Amino acid sequence: MQSQQVNKRVIESLIKCGAFEFTATARRRLVEGLDRVCQWAAQSSRPEAVNQMGLFTAEVLAAANGGPPPLPDVPEWDVKDLLRAERDTLGFFITGHPLDKYERDLKRFADATTAELRSRAAQSTVTIGGVALALKLKNSKKGDRYATFTLEDRWGAVEVIAWPETYRKFEAVIHSDEPVCVTGTLEVSEERCQIIADDITSLVDARERAVKQVHFALRTDRLSEDHLRSLRSTLTQHRGPCHAFLHLLLPDRTETVIALPPDLKVAATERMVEDVERLLGNGVTSFQ
């Protein structure tokens, strides 16, 4: 395609929203290699190159121009960055949602979803988890800074207002780009639904404060001594206040629960979960 029709910005947006998944190439590699590929394509489409199309096949012409440059050897973006890129280009998430890994936490900390808010009584106190989007900073009549943002969960979105005192107290959390839990007063009318925030906490911090036990469910038919040694090594790198338990699962037969010794107490952090599940597979970790 001619660059006047499909330019670099269009291609980058297509990459970020997943339109090139059929290539089985990491989106980050495609984005970071895009400049060189566009330069190569522009060189290949010069008038003198186009005039040769009648004499040479596309393969021969590509070889004559050196072929497309190799893509940089870089790791894929993490899930959070992938989802953010989808949201920025399309306005919604496709391959997942930032709240997916907080499903158990939301059941513990939140008492409502956006879909349920209109059935709740006006002026009632609600706690809801979500992703803060479309943040806007404004000044009150007294000149104090406050914030409004859209809190989005899997079911919809609600407007949140953090008046000056609340904004000053939770400014870092609001700007952190991490999923949050908002507690506040619900205001409902025919025109709109909004929450006046009293407390805004990152879901990661809420989890770390509330969790007392960390459980790892391991299938014995997929487990080796090397796995157990690596798990012990990993846990020692994430020491914390939570008691840890192994659930050894013999498929369709039994489950044996083993309490790990006090020197293997762990911190219920995202990094710990990522390290363990990179070793043993997704979904093996749960909290109580």
NORUR-V857438 format. One record per residue. N is the residue number from 1. RES is the residue in one small letter. PHI is phi in whole degrees, -180 to 180 (NA if undefined). PSI is psi in degrees with one decimal (999 if undefined). Layout:
n = <N N>
res = <RES RES>
phi = <PHI PHI>
psi = <PSI PSI>
//
This chain:
n = <1 2 3 4 5 6 7 8 9 10 11 12 13 14 15 16 17 18 19 20 21 22 23 24 25 26 27 28 29 30 31 32 33 34 35 36 37 38 39 40 41 42 43 44 45 46 47 48 49 50 51 52 53 54 55 56 57 58 59 60 61 62 63 64 65 66 67 68 69 70 71 72 73 74 75 76 77 78 79 80 81 82 83 84 85 86 87 88 89 90 91 92 93 94 95 96 97 98 99 100 101 102 103 104 105 106 107 108 109 110 111 112 113 114 115 116 117 118 119 120 121 122 123 124 125 126 127 128 129 130 131 132 133 134 135 136 137 138 139 140 141 142 143 144 145 146 147 148 149 150 151 152 153 154 155 156 157 158 159 160 161 162 163 164 165 166 167 168 169 170 171 172 173 174 175 176 177 178 179 180 181 182 183 184 185 186 187 188 189 190 191 192 193 194 195 196 197 198 199 200 201 202 203 204 205 206 207 208 209 210 211 212 213 214 215 216 217 218 219 220 221 222 223 224 225 226 227 228 229 230 231 232 233 234 235 236 237 238 239 240 241 242 243 244 245 246 247 248 249 250 251 252 253 254 255 256 257 258 259 260 261 262 263 264 265 266 267 268 269 270 271 272 273 274 275 276 277 278 279 280 281 282 283 284 285 286 287 288>
res = <m q s q q v n k r v i e s l i k c g a f e f t a t a r r r l v e g l d r v c q w a a q s s r p e a v n q m g l f t a e v l a a a n g g p p p l p d v p e w d v k d l l r a e r d t l g f f i t g h p l d k y e r d l k r f a d a t t a e l r s r a a q s t v t i g g v a l a l k l k n s k k g d r y a t f t l e d r w g a v e v i a w p e t y r k f e a v i h s d e p v c v t g t l e v s e e r c q i i a d d i t s l v d a r e r a v k q v h f a l r t d r l s e d h l r s l r s t l t q h r g p c h a f l h l l l p d r t e t v i a l p p d l k v a a t e r m v e d v e r l l g n g v t s f q>
phi = <NA -70 -63 -69 -92 -130 -92 -59 -63 -64 -63 -61 -64 -63 -63 -65 -91 98 -70 -107 -61 -63 -78 58 -115 -56 -60 -62 -61 -65 -67 -74 -96 -66 -58 -67 -65 -65 -64 -63 -64 -64 -64 -72 -102 -60 -52 -67 -74 -62 -64 -86 -60 -73 -99 -127 -74 -60 -66 -65 -63 -61 -65 -64 -94 91 75 -65 -68 -68 -79 -64 -89 -126 -71 -66 -59 -73 -58 -60 -70 -61 -67 -63 -65 -63 -65 -67 -88 -113 93 -156 -91 -114 -82 175 -144 -57 -87 -54 -80 -109 -57 -66 -64 -64 -65 -83 -98 -95 -120 -160 -120 -62 -69 -97 -64 -70 -90 -91 -70 -61 72 -81 -92 -128 -126 -141 -104 178 -109 -82 -128 52 -69 -131 -104 -134 -115 -74 -62 -86 90 -84 -80 -138 -131 -126 -156 -97 -99 -112 -117 -69 -103 162 -149 -143 -79 -122 -117 -112 -66 -48 -64 -67 -62 -62 -72 -119 -56 -63 -67 -60 -92 -78 67 -112 -56 -129 -116 -110 -115 -173 -92 -86 -116 -125 -141 -64 -83 -158 -135 -147 -121 -92 -74 -111 -143 -133 -128 -68 -63 -63 -65 -61 -63 -61 -76 -92 -73 -111 -135 -120 -119 -121 -97 -123 -78 -67 -76 -120 -115 -128 -61 -62 -60 -66 -64 -65 -63 -60 -61 -65 -65 -66 -86 -132 -67 -170 -90 -93 -69 -114 -135 -101 -110 -89 -103 -97 -49 64 -132 -136 -136 -114 -104 -121 -81 -76 -65 -57 -73 -113 -66 -128 -97 -84 -104 -62 -62 -61 -61 -61 -67 -67 -76 -67 -82 -115 111 -67 85 -82 -104 -143 -126 -138>
psi = <143.9 144.0 -22.1 -25.4 -45.2 98.9 -178.3 -41.3 -40.7 -46.1 -41.8 -41.0 -40.6 -40.2 -48.1 -29.9 1.5 10.6 -15.6 21.8 -26.7 -17.1 -12.6 29.5 138.9 137.2 -38.2 -40.4 -41.6 -43.4 -45.8 -18.7 0.2 -39.1 -49.4 -38.2 -41.0 -38.6 -42.4 -42.9 -40.2 -39.8 -39.9 -20.5 11.6 155.1 -40.8 -29.4 -40.9 -37.4 -19.7 -5.1 -29.0 -20.1 -28.4 148.1 167.3 -36.3 -43.1 -42.6 -42.4 -41.8 -38.5 -30.9 12.4 -4.9 161.2 143.5 150.6 149.0 149.2 144.5 83.2 150.3 158.1 153.6 154.6 170.2 -40.8 -43.7 -36.9 -46.7 -38.1 -39.4 -39.8 -44.9 -39.5 -34.9 -31.3 -22.7 0.2 166.6 148.6 -59.7 -4.7 -164.6 142.2 -19.1 -6.3 -45.4 -1.9 17.0 -47.5 -38.1 -40.5 -35.7 -29.2 -41.1 -33.7 150.6 10.8 160.5 169.5 -30.8 -21.0 -7.4 -38.9 -14.4 -4.5 154.2 139.5 144.1 8.2 159.8 129.3 153.9 125.7 141.5 150.2 -170.6 129.6 119.7 165.2 47.8 131.9 133.8 132.7 168.8 135.8 176.3 -26.7 -1.7 8.0 142.1 134.4 173.1 146.9 145.3 164.0 125.2 115.6 130.3 -165.7 -19.1 -13.1 -151.3 156.8 145.8 137.2 136.7 126.6 101.1 167.4 -46.8 -43.3 -40.9 -44.2 -38.1 -35.7 23.4 -45.6 -39.5 -43.1 -37.0 4.5 -15.9 22.1 151.8 142.5 164.1 121.3 127.9 131.1 -172.8 129.0 127.8 120.8 132.1 176.8 -31.2 -36.7 171.7 129.4 161.9 129.4 109.3 138.3 -32.6 135.4 115.8 138.7 143.0 -31.7 -47.7 -40.3 -41.5 -49.4 -33.1 -32.9 -28.7 133.4 -27.9 144.9 130.1 137.8 118.3 115.2 126.6 125.8 -26.5 -7.0 15.4 138.4 169.4 -35.8 -39.0 -44.9 -40.3 -43.2 -37.2 -45.2 -44.8 -40.9 -44.6 -34.0 -18.5 -4.7 51.8 145.4 -162.8 -4.2 133.5 141.6 144.4 139.6 133.2 105.3 113.7 119.0 107.7 128.9 14.9 -76.6 167.6 126.2 126.5 127.7 124.3 123.9 153.4 161.0 -28.4 -3.3 24.2 143.1 167.3 135.1 63.7 161.8 -39.7 -41.1 -46.8 -44.4 -43.2 -42.9 -45.1 -22.0 -31.8 -42.2 -6.4 154.7 143.1 7.3 -12.4 137.3 164.0 152.9 999>
//
